[in-house]
């Protein structure tokens, strides 16, 4: 029995390595930078969480980054902490008739500085498609003590595109 399990285990590991390799070899589908080095951030146990939900919709056709005004959360830290931000939203990205299709982007910031993963201006949450779909991103960053603002920004690749978002939840978690 043990002899049969080992080949299956090795096959599963090989398949996992193949998937991981495929994920690292980015084919530039969102016109962003090729995948970089993986980062690990030790966060420790959860200490606090602030959850902001917004049922109303918002939209932008801004090519430069623009804040989502309803998604800003002030935090106060007594010591260096790990901050994790989870964003979930229903989104659609529509309107640009050119080829290739456009993308809609989001990023999380602490005091105006991008959190990880930092997509270097190309962290696509949606591609051009008329349907509304549920999407999510999670970011992490170690932050020094003091008062800070965690925020989400949005943009499109082409000003003829409209990025619409609705039913958003932003969960800002403070870890040890």
C-alpha positions as CSV (number, residue, x, y, z in Angstrom):
1,X,0.0,0.0,0.0
2,X,2.8,2.4,0.9
3,X,4.5,1.9,-2.5
4,X,1.3,3.0,-4.3
5,X,0.9,6.2,-2.2
6,X,4.4,7.5,-2.8
7,X,4.0,7.7,-6.6
8,X,0.6,9.4,-6.2
9,X,2.1,11.9,-3.7
10,X,5.0,12.6,-6.1
11,X,2.6,13.1,-9.0
12,X,0.5,15.5,-6.9
13,X,3.7,17.5,-6.0
14,X,4.8,17.6,-9.6
15,X,1.3,18.9,-10.7
16,X,1.4,21.6,-7.9
17,X,4.9,22.7,-9.0
18,X,3.7,22.9,-12.6
19,X,0.8,25.1,-11.6
20,X,3.1,27.3,-9.4
21,X,5.5,27.7,-12.3
22,X,2.7,28.6,-14.7
23,X,1.6,31.3,-12.2
24,X,5.1,32.8,-12.0
25,X,5.6,32.8,-15.8
26,X,3.2,35.7,-16.4
27,X,2.1,36.1,-20.0
28,X,1.4,39.8,-19.3
29,X,-2.4,39.4,-19.6
30,X,-3.1,42.6,-17.8
31,X,-0.3,44.5,-19.5
32,X,1.5,44.8,-16.1
33,X,5.0,43.8,-15.0
34,X,6.1,40.2,-15.3
35,X,5.7,38.4,-12.0
36,X,8.4,39.2,-9.4
37,X,9.9,37.4,-6.4
38,X,7.4,36.0,-3.9
39,X,7.4,37.8,-0.5
40,X,6.5,36.4,2.9
41,X,5.2,38.7,5.6
42,X,4.9,37.3,9.1
43,X,1.8,38.8,10.6
44,X,1.1,37.0,13.9
45,X,-2.3,36.7,15.5
46,X,-5.2,39.0,14.6
47,X,-5.6,41.8,17.1
48,X,-8.4,43.9,15.6
49,X,-10.5,44.3,12.5
50,X,-12.5,47.1,11.0
51,X,-15.0,46.2,8.3
52,X,-16.5,48.8,6.0
53,X,-19.4,47.8,3.7
54,X,-20.9,50.0,1.0
55,X,-24.0,48.9,-0.9
56,X,-24.2,51.9,-3.3
57,X,-22.3,51.8,-6.6
58,X,-19.5,54.0,-7.7
59,X,-17.7,54.4,-11.0
60,X,-14.7,56.0,-12.7
61,X,-13.2,56.6,-16.1
62,X,-10.0,58.0,-14.6
63,X,-6.7,56.8,-16.1
64,X,-4.6,58.2,-13.2
65,X,-5.2,56.6,-9.8
66,X,-8.3,58.1,-8.0
67,X,-9.5,57.3,-4.5
68,X,-12.7,55.4,-3.8
69,X,-13.9,57.9,-1.2
70,X,-16.1,55.4,0.7
71,X,-13.1,53.0,1.2
72,X,-10.8,54.8,3.6
73,X,-10.2,53.6,7.1
74,X,-8.1,55.4,9.8
75,X,-6.1,53.2,12.1
76,X,-4.0,53.9,15.2
77,X,-1.1,51.5,16.0
78,X,0.7,51.4,19.4
79,X,3.6,49.5,17.9
80,X,4.7,48.1,14.6
81,X,2.0,45.9,13.2
82,X,1.1,43.8,10.1
83,X,-1.9,45.2,8.3
84,X,-4.0,43.0,6.0
85,X,-6.7,44.5,3.7
86,X,-9.3,42.3,2.0
87,X,-11.5,44.0,-0.6
88,X,-14.5,42.2,-2.1
89,X,-16.7,43.9,-4.7
90,X,-19.1,43.4,-7.6
91,X,-17.4,45.0,-10.6
92,X,-17.8,45.6,-14.3
93,X,-15.5,47.1,-16.8
94,X,-17.2,48.4,-20.0
95,X,-17.2,50.9,-22.8
96,X,-13.9,50.8,-24.6
97,X,-14.4,49.5,-28.2
98,X,-10.7,49.3,-29.1
99,X,-8.5,46.2,-29.2
100,X,-7.2,44.8,-27.1
101,X,-9.9,45.1,-24.5
102,X,-9.3,47.3,-21.4
103,X,-8.8,46.5,-17.8
104,X,-9.9,48.1,-14.5
105,X,-7.4,48.3,-11.7
106,X,-7.4,48.7,-7.9
107,X,-4.7,49.0,-5.3
108,X,-4.5,49.3,-1.5
109,X,-2.4,52.0,0.2
110,X,-1.3,52.9,3.7
111,X,-0.6,56.7,3.9
112,X,-0.4,56.8,0.1
113,X,2.2,54.0,-0.2
114,X,1.1,50.8,-2.1
115,X,0.7,47.6,-0.1
116,X,1.9,44.2,-1.3
117,X,1.3,42.7,-3.7
118,X,2.2,46.0,-5.5
119,X,1.1,45.4,-9.0
120,X,3.2,48.4,-10.1
121,X,0.0,50.2,-11.4
122,X,-1.4,47.1,-13.1
123,X,-3.4,45.0,-10.5
124,X,-6.4,44.3,-12.6
125,X,-9.6,43.4,-10.7
126,X,-11.7,43.1,-13.9
127,X,-11.4,43.0,-17.7
128,X,-13.8,44.5,-20.2
129,X,-17.1,42.7,-20.0
130,X,-20.6,43.9,-19.6
131,X,-21.5,41.5,-16.8
132,X,-21.2,42.3,-13.1
133,X,-19.0,39.7,-11.3
134,X,-17.7,39.2,-7.8
135,X,-14.0,39.8,-7.3
136,X,-11.5,40.1,-4.4
137,X,-8.0,41.1,-3.5
138,X,-6.0,40.9,-0.4
139,X,-2.9,43.1,0.5
140,X,-0.5,43.1,3.4
141,X,2.1,45.5,4.8
142,X,4.1,45.9,8.0
143,X,3.4,49.4,9.4
144,X,5.2,51.5,12.1
145,X,3.4,52.8,15.2
146,X,1.2,55.9,14.8
147,X,-1.9,57.1,13.0
148,X,-2.4,55.9,9.5
149,X,-5.0,55.8,6.7
150,X,-5.7,52.7,4.7
151,X,-7.4,53.4,1.4
152,X,-8.3,51.8,-1.9
153,X,-7.7,53.5,-5.3
154,X,-9.1,52.8,-8.7
155,X,-8.3,53.4,-12.4
156,X,-8.8,52.3,-15.9
157,X,-6.3,51.8,-18.7
158,X,-8.3,53.8,-21.3
159,X,-10.5,56.9,-20.5
160,X,-13.3,55.5,-22.7
161,X,-13.7,52.6,-20.2
162,X,-16.0,52.8,-17.2
163,X,-15.1,50.9,-14.1
164,X,-18.2,50.3,-12.0
165,X,-18.2,48.8,-8.5
166,X,-21.0,47.9,-6.1
167,X,-21.6,45.9,-2.9
168,X,-18.1,46.5,-1.6
169,X,-16.6,45.2,1.6
170,X,-13.2,46.4,2.9
171,X,-11.8,44.4,5.9
172,X,-8.8,46.1,7.5
173,X,-7.1,43.6,9.9
174,X,-4.4,44.5,12.4
175,X,-2.1,41.6,13.3
176,X,0.6,41.3,16.0
